[in-house]
Amino acid sequence: MSNAKILSLDELENKSAALRSEGKRIVLCHGTFDLMHAGHIRHLQRARLEGDVLIVTLTADAHVGKGPGRPVFREDLRAETLAALACVDYVVINREPAAMSAIARLRPHVYAKGSDYRNAADDVTGNIAREQEATEACGGRIFYTEEITFSSSSLLNEHFGVFPPATRDYLRAFAQTCGSQDVINAVKGLASLKVAVVGDAIIDQYCYVKVLGQVGKGNALAVKLESEEQFAGGAIAVANHLGGFAGHVTLVTGLGSTATHENFIRSKLGPNVVPEFFYIDNAPTVTKRRFVDSDLSKLFEVYLFNEEPLLGKTEDAVCKWLEARLGAFDVVIVPDYGNGFISKPMVDVLCEKARFLAVSTQLNSGNRGHHVVTRYPRIDFASINEPELRLAAHMRADPIESVAETIGRRIRSGYIAVTRGTEGVLLKDRRRGVDHHVPALSTRVIDRVGAGDAFLALAGLSLGGGQSAQIAAFAGSVAAALDVQIVCNREPVDPVGLFKYITTLLK
């Protein structure tokens, strides 16, 4: 960027110190400014009147956090737009997730925010209060402009094709019955719940490779290994998603007696996730090693597991633990990947003892054709993808609503969700006879691994906590939309990101 107004933070820190020594009053504004509109311009013009120099710190692309597809405009284009305004003296792209560090370094006399930020209680990030504290710590004050306000998110959602028409129609209709604060308050209301997660621990390994082409002799593909990364997946990932929203999470899972990965797993558990590990003889902890190219396309996958681990004493120990303790949990969530940890006797205890049972049974290359949701005679909330549902029902071409109803009756489920990829999700509320269709809420996908787990976690927790099926379907879909932006299970969906995206969607 050659624009003389656009500086690095180091350059602007020195410039700010020089301006202060000359007696100049510095005003600082901070934001995303993804779509410049009249509200932004009036806000900046009014802020400039509070001093002699106006600096704007711009949130970098990596920290916009308004959900998939945002920002629409890259950071360099947003910086150029701001620098073109006569009222703006300097622009810096802020590489930190919030403004506190920049405030401490630039030491503004005035930190200006729009009137819509006046009520700190409405700030889901909690940053406004911290920004005010940072401003006052360097002798400045916060100032709220009272100019006309517009929402960039609303304008982008409505007029810039961020979502297809059907998705815009859904969001408009949903917002008429449930505002963003209604959904956020509903999710926050789950914070006191005590949750148990019972399921397979999985170590996901990504081997990032450069494709070289076909080998010289034969039809095999040759690749060059560039790097490797390991993730805590399966039930561990589900527990970590829940850890940000429930008050207490207990993870009940099986580790192999060989290649246990226990230290790695413990290091990846969220602060309020308490593990109950059971050790399986003659088996490693389930590991899935994927070879992926630079676009994260999966080229090849290797399973490291015992196809039919003999649980023996371990099975007895797990059943006794579930018998004794399961009734103490408000919600029991079972991501059942069919890798051998959850046995028939364990299924029987789960169905009998859980106060609210949410289950996802997943097909994979290691269990295809013999692992379906109907192994559970009773489920309060079932979440499965469409191919798995049709396989369980042996109904290949029937309407998806009919297939879901058929399986719902067989497993005596009050709620059954069918995740459908780019088609979104159907959540059937069989208690009230209502179907909730939610379109896909992500505009781009980085990695689909784990999206179903994120949906299960948020939708299951919401229904178990007494929230409506409408809110559960939406909250779960938002979590899934955020998860497809995350490589594998590198990090869980967190409350701040979820709440910010809910706010963005429903503006």
Buried (B, 14 or more C-beta within 10 A) or exposed (E): BEEEBBBEBEEBBEBBEEBBEEEBBBBBBBBBBBBBBEBBBBBBBBBBEBBBBBBBBBBBBEEBBBBBBBBBBEBBEBBBBBBEBEBBBBBBBBBEBBBBBBBEBBBBBBBBBBEBBEEEEEBBBEBBEBBBEBBEEBEBEBBBBEBEBBBBBEBBBBEBEBBEEEBBEBBEEBBEEBBBBBBBEBBEEBEEBEBBBBBBBBBBBBBBBEBEEEEEEEEEBEBEEEEEEBBBBBBBBBBBBBBBBBEBBBBBBBBBBEBBBBEBBEEBBBEBBBBBBBBBBEBBBBBBBBBBBEEBEEEEEEEBBBEEBEBEEBBEBBBEBBEEBBEEBBBBBBBBBBBBBBBEBBBBBBBBBBEBBBBBBBBBEBBEEEBBBEBBEBBBBBBBBBEBBBBBBEBEEBEBEEBBBBBBEBBEBBBBBBBBBEBBBBBBBBEEEEBBBBBBBBBEBBBBBBBBBBBBBBBBBBBBBEBBBBBBBBBBBBBBBBBBBBBBBBBBBBBBBBBBBBBBBBB
